[in-house]
């Protein structure tokens, strides 16, 4: 296997690192010829420091390395995945080159140079992964009255269905909809096979029984009540997760307004203050809500394509693997070159 690129990732890339931040690295590699012929191409190979355990938080001494196969990385980029887009925007001073890097005569990472220079071709009007992440985080802690009302409407309606073994499909036309309750058609559904009823960012397949959906909605309502109380007191808010959501929102805003973005973002200091919990939740909630709504409007009015031209990238992948994918080497040695 050969290495396409390796880079600093996480807070050290975003400019939001603190003295306690661990070291994160991401990268891309071309699998061995054997793996490609046998159809055993790994999506990702990870390595973490030996002292790291799942029962404790990372420290500045911990190191995480995640390497994506070129095939999987391209899929992520075409899907608008936040990790892939972050990597494509890593400035050159965050790149790490070694003896395994596929480079031209001047030592420059030739494959990654092409991807990095053409990152705008992965921008679309409908960057689902980004928007999905934003809505999930905003909905997780944003306890607006309209969301609670949406839950109440959905619960009241399903509670009134006498035969709880009936599926949502049976009542599809009558399911209540509003700002936070929508019906997702087949062509826009996660698997493009079934319709989904989404309430406060929680999706329910049309084949789900009423009796299965009700307990989930009631549990979500109970969690909202607890989160609302804790958020008012600035407690129980995952400030790091919220800062990631704000960063992603600003990234999208710059893409739609400026056509690109670079790290560190102009809003980095603001994002860092949120990460450190230096703001009141009532202010942050409003900022995030307004930011998400602004991004939605910008996306709708954007002149970008609706979808990525996957055929173009399929052709590029075939040619690139043909040219560079014949070399092999032990991946363990790649993982140790930090």
MARTOR-248014 format. One line per 10 residues: their letters; for each residue x, y, z of C-alpha. Coordinates in Angstrom, 1 decimal. Layout:
a) X/Y/Z; ...
***
This chain:
xxxxxxxxxx) 0.0/0.0/0.0; 1.0/3.6/-0.7; 0.2/6.7/1.2; -1.6/9.6/-0.5; -1.4/12.0/2.4; -1.3/12.3/6.2; -2.2/15.4/8.1; -2.9/17.0/11.5; -6.6/16.8/12.3; -9.1/17.8/14.9
xxxxxxxxxx) -8.5/20.9/17.2; -4.9/21.2/16.0; -6.3/21.7/12.4; -9.2/24.0/13.4; -7.1/26.2/15.7; -9.3/25.4/18.7; -6.7/23.2/20.6; -6.0/23.7/24.2; -3.1/22.3/26.4; -5.2/19.2/27.1
xxxxxxxxxx) -6.0/18.5/23.4; -4.9/15.1/22.1; -3.1/14.6/18.8; -5.3/13.5/15.9; -4.1/12.5/12.5; -6.0/11.6/9.4; -4.8/10.3/6.1; -5.5/8.5/2.8; -3.9/5.5/1.3; -4.1/3.3/-1.8
xxxxxxxxxx) -4.8/-0.3/-0.8; -2.5/-3.1/-2.0; -3.1/-4.8/-5.4; -4.0/-8.0/-3.5; -6.7/-6.3/-1.5; -8.2/-4.7/-4.6; -8.2/-7.9/-6.6; -9.7/-9.9/-3.7; -12.3/-7.2/-3.0; -11.0/-6.7/0.5
xxxxxxxxxx) -10.4/-3.0/0.4; -10.6/-1.6/4.0; -12.6/1.5/4.5; -10.5/2.8/7.4; -7.6/1.6/9.5; -7.1/3.1/12.9; -4.4/3.1/15.5; -4.4/4.7/18.9; -1.9/5.0/21.7; -1.5/1.9/23.8
xxxxxxxxxx) -2.4/3.7/27.0; -5.7/4.9/25.7; -8.8/3.3/27.2; -12.5/3.7/26.4; -13.3/4.5/30.0; -11.3/7.7/30.1; -11.1/10.9/28.1; -8.2/11.6/25.8; -5.3/13.7/27.1; -2.5/15.6/25.4
xxxxxxxxxx) -0.4/12.4/25.5; -2.8/10.4/23.4; -2.5/10.0/19.6; -5.2/8.9/17.2; -4.4/8.0/13.6; -7.1/7.2/11.1; -6.3/6.3/7.5; -9.0/6.0/4.8; -8.6/4.0/1.6; -8.8/6.3/-1.4
xxxxxxxxxx) -11.9/4.5/-2.6; -13.7/5.2/0.7; -12.4/8.7/1.0; -13.8/9.6/-2.4; -17.2/8.2/-1.4; -17.2/10.3/1.8; -16.2/13.4/-0.1; -19.0/12.9/-2.7; -21.5/12.4/0.1; -20.4/15.7/1.6
xxxxxxxxxx) -19.0/14.1/4.8; -17.7/16.6/7.3; -14.5/14.7/8.0; -13.6/14.4/4.3; -14.3/18.1/3.7; -12.2/19.1/6.7; -9.3/17.1/5.3; -9.6/18.7/1.9; -9.3/22.1/3.5; -6.3/21.3/5.7
xxxxxxxxxx) -3.6/23.9/4.8; -0.3/22.7/3.5; 1.5/23.4/6.8; -0.7/20.7/8.3; 0.4/18.0/5.8; 2.8/15.4/6.8; 4.9/13.8/4.1; 7.1/10.7/4.5; 8.9/8.1/2.5; 5.6/6.3/1.7
xxxxxxxxxx) 3.9/9.4/0.3; 3.1/9.2/-3.4; 4.9/12.3/-4.7; 6.2/13.8/-7.9; 9.8/14.6/-8.7; 9.8/17.6/-6.4; 8.5/15.6/-3.5; 5.0/17.1/-3.6; 2.1/14.8/-2.9; 0.8/14.6/-6.5
xxxxxxxxxx) -2.6/12.8/-5.8; -3.5/14.9/-2.8; -2.5/18.1/-4.7; -5.2/17.3/-7.3; -7.9/16.5/-4.7; -7.0/19.6/-2.6; -7.1/21.8/-5.7; -10.4/20.4/-6.9; -12.2/20.4/-3.5; -14.9/22.8/-4.8
xxxxxxxxxx) -16.2/20.1/-7.0; -17.6/18.4/-3.9; -19.7/21.5/-2.9; -23.4/21.1/-3.6; -26.7/22.8/-2.8; -27.6/19.8/-0.8; -24.7/18.9/1.5; -26.8/16.3/3.5; -24.1/15.2/5.9; -23.3/18.7/7.0
xxxxxxxxxx) -26.9/19.8/7.3; -27.9/16.5/9.0; -25.1/17.1/11.6; -26.2/20.7/12.2; -29.8/19.8/12.6; -29.0/16.9/14.9; -26.9/19.1/17.2; -29.3/22.0/17.1; -32.2/19.7/17.9; -30.3/17.9/20.6
xxxxxxxxxx) -29.9/21.0/22.8; -32.2/23.5/21.2; -35.3/23.3/23.4; -37.5/25.7/21.5; -41.3/25.6/22.2; -42.0/24.8/18.6; -40.1/21.5/18.9; -41.9/20.5/22.0; -45.2/21.3/20.3; -44.2/19.1/17.3
xxxxxxxxxx) -43.6/16.2/19.6; -46.9/16.8/21.4; -48.8/16.8/18.1; -47.1/13.6/16.9; -47.7/11.8/20.2; -51.3/12.9/20.5; -52.1/11.7/17.0; -50.4/8.3/17.3; -51.9/7.9/20.8; -55.3/8.2/19.2
xxxxxxxxxx) -54.7/5.3/16.9; -56.7/2.4/18.4; -54.8/-0.4/16.7; -51.2/0.1/17.7; -50.0/-2.7/15.4; -50.9/-0.7/12.4; -47.9/0.9/10.5; -47.3/4.6/10.0; -48.0/3.9/6.3; -51.6/3.2/7.2
xxxxxxxxxx) -51.9/6.7/8.5; -49.4/8.4/6.3; -51.7/11.1/4.8; -53.0/12.1/8.3; -49.6/12.3/10.1; -49.2/15.9/11.5; -46.5/18.0/9.8; -45.0/21.4/10.7; -41.6/23.1/11.0; -40.1/20.1/12.9
xxxxxxxxxx) -42.3/17.3/11.6; -41.9/16.4/8.0; -42.6/13.5/5.6; -39.6/12.4/3.6; -40.4/10.9/0.2; -38.7/7.9/-1.2; -36.4/9.8/-3.5; -35.0/11.8/-0.5; -35.0/9.0/2.1; -31.8/7.6/3.6
xxxxxxxxxx) -32.1/4.3/1.7; -34.2/5.5/-1.2; -36.6/2.6/-0.6; -39.0/3.7/2.0; -40.7/7.0/3.1; -39.8/8.3/6.5; -41.7/10.4/9.1; -39.2/12.8/10.8; -40.0/14.5/14.1; -37.3/16.7/15.6
xxxxxxxxxx) -34.7/15.0/13.5; -35.7/11.5/14.6; -36.7/9.4/11.6; -39.4/6.7/11.6; -39.8/4.3/8.7; -43.3/4.1/7.2; -43.2/0.3/8.0; -42.7/1.0/11.7; -45.7/0.2/13.9; -47.5/2.9/15.8
xxxxxxxxxx) -46.8/1.0/19.0; -43.1/1.1/18.3; -42.9/4.8/17.4; -44.8/6.1/20.5; -42.4/5.0/23.2; -39.5/6.6/21.2; -41.3/9.9/20.9; -42.3/9.9/24.6; -38.7/9.2/25.6; -37.5/12.1/23.4
xxxxxxxxxx) -40.1/14.4/25.1; -38.9/13.4/28.5; -35.3/14.0/27.5; -36.2/17.5/26.2; -37.7/18.4/29.5; -34.5/17.4/31.4; -32.3/19.1/28.8; -34.3/22.3/29.0; -33.9/22.5/32.7; -30.1/21.8/32.6
xxxxxxxxxx) -29.5/24.1/29.7; -31.2/27.0/31.5; -28.6/26.5/34.3; -25.7/26.1/31.8; -25.3/22.5/32.9; -25.3/19.3/30.9; -24.5/20.9/27.6; -21.8/19.2/25.5; -20.0/22.4/24.7; -17.4/20.6/22.5
xxxxxxxxxx) -20.2/19.0/20.4; -21.9/22.4/20.1; -18.6/24.1/19.0; -18.2/21.4/16.3; -21.7/22.2/15.0; -21.0/25.9/15.0; -17.8/25.3/13.1; -19.5/23.2/10.5; -22.2/25.9/10.1; -19.7/28.6/9.5
xxxxxxxxxx) -17.8/26.4/7.0; -21.1/25.9/5.0; -21.8/29.7/5.3; -18.4/30.5/3.8; -18.8/27.9/1.0; -22.2/29.4/0.0; -21.1/33.0/0.4; -17.4/32.9/-0.6; -17.1/29.7/-2.6; -14.5/28.2/-0.2
xxxxxxxxxx) -13.1/28.4/3.3; -9.7/28.1/4.9; -8.4/27.2/8.4; -8.4/28.8/10.8; -11.8/30.2/10.2; -12.4/33.9/11.0; -14.8/32.8/13.7; -12.3/30.5/15.4; -12.0/32.6/18.6; -15.8/32.6/19.0
xxxxxxxxxx) -16.0/28.9/18.4; -13.2/28.3/20.9; -15.1/30.3/23.6; -18.1/28.1/23.0; -16.0/25.0/23.3; -14.6/26.2/26.6; -18.1/26.8/28.0; -17.5/30.5/28.4; -20.9/31.5/26.9; -24.4/31.3/28.3
xxxxxxxxxx) -26.5/28.6/26.7; -29.3/31.0/26.1; -27.0/33.1/23.8; -25.4/30.1/22.1; -28.8/28.5/21.4; -30.0/31.7/19.6; -26.7/32.0/17.7; -26.9/28.4/16.5; -30.5/28.6/15.6; -30.0/31.7/13.5
xxxxxxxxxx) -26.8/30.3/11.9; -28.6/27.1/10.8; -31.5/29.0/9.4; -29.1/31.4/7.5; -27.2/28.4/6.0; -30.5/26.9/4.9; -31.4/30.0/3.0; -28.0/30.4/1.5; -28.1/26.8/0.3; -31.5/27.2/-1.3
xxxxxxxxxx) -30.3/30.3/-3.2; -27.0/28.8/-4.2; -26.0/28.3/-7.8; -24.1/25.1/-6.9; -25.0/21.8/-8.5; -27.5/19.6/-6.7; -25.2/16.6/-6.7; -21.5/15.8/-7.1; -20.5/14.5/-10.5; -19.6/11.0/-9.3
xxxxxxxxxx) -18.8/9.8/-12.8; -16.0/12.3/-13.1; -14.5/11.0/-9.8; -15.0/7.4/-10.8; -13.0/7.9/-13.9; -10.3/9.8/-12.0; -10.1/7.0/-9.4; -9.7/4.3/-12.1; -6.9/6.2/-13.8; -5.2/7.1/-10.5
xxxxxxxxxx) -5.2/3.5/-9.2; -4.0/2.2/-12.6; -1.1/4.6/-12.4; -0.1/4.5/-8.7; -1.9/1.4/-7.2; 0.6/-1.3/-8.1; 3.0/-0.8/-5.2; 2.6/-2.8/-1.9; 4.1/-2.5/1.6; 3.2/-3.4/5.2
xxxxxxxx) 0.6/-1.0/6.5; 1.9/-1.2/10.0; 5.0/0.7/8.9; 2.8/3.4/7.5; 0.8/3.8/10.7; 4.0/4.4/12.7; 5.3/7.3/10.5; 3.9/10.2/12.5
***
